[in-house]
């Protein structure tokens, strides 16, 4: 085992360990915090010497990758997120983004085209009218934000799994990537894309999706944290390459779900 070098000046080792533990799945977290792991053990487990801010980030990123893998192994396509009665819908449903509502994209529905690419048979763009003509389902589910709040919303739209079948997507591929009008992007695993509650949402509370909630399309995934649910979606790609995402590229947990 490589010798642990000096800890980052000014960094509280206990706080660093707790931050690392928060990135772990619960059973591993409990063992980690019982004192079995020290900074030396953390170095051994991840193969990284903690000598500065960059190496500490590398350690936490490796733990986050472990967490992603563990969550993916535990994910079951048949396990559904709770659904609620209409009386439970949060009103007003909050707007949330890394920008103000006044800066949210404004798209012309008559000019909108949803681009489909990657490992699919039919790559023709879809108009909004064509998307609205798809068979649609409704769900009333809770959106959980990584910032610690949650809200229940009523969403209507097409199952993403049905759309993938319609365009001849290769569902043996690993990922589905989404691009949004404001430059946001997001990659999800294929198992989540095929989950029965993963939805191309075109309406909120049975009305055309408001600008605040992602007009003309939001990908609604109640099995994922809120930042994994992209809004203002303009393109989709089925791929075997993890193309990352806006927050994931900044170190957020990639899987971030059940």
C-alpha positions in Angstrom: 0.0 0.0 0.0 1.3 3.4 -0.9 2.1 5.7 2.1 -0.5 8.4 2.8 1.2 11.7 2.4 0.3 15.0 4.1 -3.4 15.8 4.3 -4.6 19.0 2.5 -3.7 22.0 4.7 -6.8 23.3 6.5 -9.0 20.2 5.6 -10.8 18.6 8.6 -10.2 14.8 8.1 -13.4 14.0 9.9 -15.5 16.2 7.6 -13.8 14.7 4.6 -14.6 11.2 5.8 -18.3 12.2 6.4 -18.5 13.7 2.9 -17.1 10.5 1.4 -19.5 8.4 3.4 -22.5 10.4 2.1 -21.6 9.3 -1.4 -21.8 5.6 -0.5 -24.9 3.4 -0.5 -26.4 3.0 3.0 -25.0 -0.4 4.0 -21.4 0.6 3.0 -21.9 3.9 4.7 -22.7 2.4 8.1 -19.6 0.2 8.0 -17.5 3.1 6.8 -18.5 5.3 9.7 -18.1 2.6 12.4 -14.4 3.4 12.2 -13.2 0.7 9.9 -11.9 3.2 7.4 -9.3 5.9 7.9 -7.8 8.3 5.4 -5.2 5.6 4.9 -7.8 3.0 4.2 -9.6 5.4 1.9 -6.3 5.8 0.0 -5.9 2.0 -0.2 -9.5 1.5 -1.4 -9.4 4.1 -4.2 -5.7 4.0 -5.1 -5.4 7.8 -4.6 -3.0 9.7 -2.4 -4.8 12.5 -0.6 -2.3 15.4 -1.0 -4.3 18.3 -2.3 -7.8 19.4 -3.4 -7.5 17.6 -6.8 -6.6 14.2 -5.2 -9.4 14.6 -2.6 -11.8 15.2 -5.5 -10.5 12.0 -7.2 -11.1 10.0 -4.1 -14.7 11.2 -3.7 -15.3 10.7 -7.5 -14.1 7.0 -7.2 -16.5 6.5 -4.3 -19.3 8.1 -6.3 -18.5 5.8 -9.2 -18.8 2.8 -6.7 -22.1 4.2 -5.6 -23.3 4.5 -9.2 -22.5 0.8 -9.8 -24.1 -0.4 -6.6 -27.3 1.6 -7.4 -27.4 0.3 -11.0 -27.1 -3.3 -9.7 -29.9 -2.8 -7.3 -32.2 -1.0 -9.8 -35.3 -3.0 -10.7 -37.4 -2.0 -13.7 -40.5 -3.3 -12.1 -40.1 -1.3 -8.9 -42.4 1.8 -9.1 -42.1 5.1 -7.4 -45.1 6.0 -5.3 -48.1 7.7 -7.0 -50.5 10.1 -5.3 -54.1 11.4 -5.6 -54.7 14.7 -7.4 -55.4 16.4 -4.1 -51.7 15.9 -3.2 -50.3 18.0 -6.1 -48.1 20.8 -4.9 -49.6 24.2 -5.9 -47.9 26.2 -7.1 -45.3 23.6 -8.3 -41.9 25.2 -7.9 -39.6 26.3 -10.7 -36.1 25.1 -10.2 -33.0 25.6 -12.4 -29.5 27.0 -12.2 -30.9 30.2 -13.8 -33.9 32.5 -13.1 -37.3 31.8 -14.8 -36.8 35.0 -16.8 -33.8 33.3 -18.4 -35.6 30.0 -19.2 -35.8 29.1 -22.9 -38.7 30.3 -25.0 -39.4 27.9 -27.8 -41.9 28.2 -30.7 -44.0 25.0 -30.7 -44.8 25.4 -34.4 -41.1 25.4 -35.3 -40.1 22.7 -32.8 -38.4 19.5 -34.0 -37.4 16.7 -31.7 -34.2 15.2 -33.1 -33.6 11.5 -32.7 -30.1 10.0 -33.3 -27.7 7.3 -32.5 -28.6 3.6 -32.4 -32.1 3.9 -33.8 -33.7 2.8 -37.1 -35.8 5.9 -37.8 -34.0 9.2 -37.3 -36.6 11.5 -38.7 -37.3 14.6 -36.5 -40.7 14.8 -34.7 -42.9 17.8 -34.7 -44.8 18.7 -31.5 -48.1 17.8 -33.1 -46.7 14.3 -33.9 -45.4 13.9 -30.3 -48.8 15.0 -28.9 -50.5 12.4 -31.0 -48.6 9.5 -29.3 -50.5 7.4 -26.8 -50.2 9.1 -23.4 -50.3 8.1 -19.8 -50.6 10.2 -16.6 -48.7 10.0 -13.4 -48.8 12.0 -10.1 -45.4 11.5 -8.6 -42.9 13.3 -6.3 -39.9 15.2 -7.7 -37.1 15.1 -5.1 -34.4 17.8 -5.4 -30.8 17.3 -4.4 -31.1 20.5 -2.5 -33.4 18.8 0.0 -37.0 19.8 -1.0 -39.6 17.8 -2.8 -42.9 18.5 -4.6 -45.7 16.4 -6.1 -46.6 17.0 -9.7 -49.2 15.8 -12.2 -47.5 14.8 -15.5 -49.0 13.6 -18.8 -47.1 12.3 -21.8 -45.8 9.2 -23.7 -43.8 6.4 -22.1 -40.2 6.7 -23.3 -40.1 3.0 -23.7 -43.0 3.1 -26.2 -41.2 5.9 -28.1 -38.0 4.0 -28.2 -39.8 1.0 -29.6 -41.5 3.2 -32.2 -38.3 4.6 -33.6 -36.6 1.2 -33.5 -34.0 2.0 -30.8 -31.5 -0.7 -30.0 -32.4 -1.3 -26.4 -29.2 -3.4 -25.9 -27.4 0.0 -25.9 -26.2 1.2 -22.6 -27.4 4.8 -22.5 -29.9 7.4 -23.7 -28.6 11.0 -23.9 -30.7 14.2 -23.9 -29.9 17.7 -25.2 -31.9 20.7 -24.0 -32.5 24.1 -25.5 -30.5 26.0 -23.0 -27.4 23.8 -23.3 -28.2 21.4 -20.5 -27.6 17.8 -21.2 -28.1 14.5 -19.3 -27.3 10.8 -19.8 -29.4 8.0 -18.3 -28.9 4.2 -18.3 -31.1 2.1 -20.6 -32.8 0.3 -17.8 -34.1 3.7 -16.5 -35.1 4.7 -20.0 -37.3 1.5 -20.3 -38.8 1.9 -16.8 -42.6 2.1 -17.1 -42.8 5.5 -15.3 -40.1 7.2 -17.4 -42.1 9.6 -19.5 -41.8 12.2 -22.2 -44.0 14.7 -20.5 -45.9 17.2 -22.6 -48.4 18.4 -20.1 -48.5 19.4 -16.4 -51.8 19.0 -14.6 -53.5 18.2 -17.9 -52.5 21.6 -19.4 -49.8 22.1 -22.1 -46.4 22.1 -20.3 -45.7 25.6 -19.0 -42.4 27.3 -19.8 -41.5 27.0 -16.1 -41.7 23.3 -16.2 -39.9 22.6 -19.5 -42.1 23.4 -22.6 -42.2 21.7 -25.0 -40.9 18.5 -23.3 -39.6 17.3 -20.0 -38.2 13.8 -19.4 -40.0 12.8 -16.2 -38.2 10.1 -14.1 -39.7 9.7 -10.6 -37.0 7.1 -9.9 -34.3 9.8 -10.2 -33.4 12.9 -8.4 -34.7 16.1 -9.9 -31.5 17.2 -11.7 -31.7 14.0 -13.8 -35.1 15.1 -15.2 -34.1 17.4 -18.1 -36.4 20.1 -19.4 -36.8 21.9 -22.7 -35.6 18.7 -24.4 -34.8 19.1 -28.1 -32.8 16.0 -29.0 -32.2 12.4 -27.9 -29.4 9.9 -28.7 -29.3 6.2 -28.1 -25.6 5.3 -27.5 -23.1 3.1 -25.9 -21.0 6.1 -24.8 -21.6 7.8 -21.5 -21.8 11.4 -22.7 -22.1 12.8 -19.1 -24.3 15.7 -18.3 -24.3 19.3 -17.0 -24.2 18.5 -13.3 -22.6 15.1 -13.6 -19.6 16.7 -15.3 -19.3 18.9 -12.2 -19.1 15.9 -9.9 -22.7 15.1 -9.1 -23.6 11.4 -8.6 -24.3 10.0 -12.0 -27.0 7.4 -11.2 -28.8 9.4 -8.6 -31.8 7.2 -8.3 -33.6 4.2 -6.8 
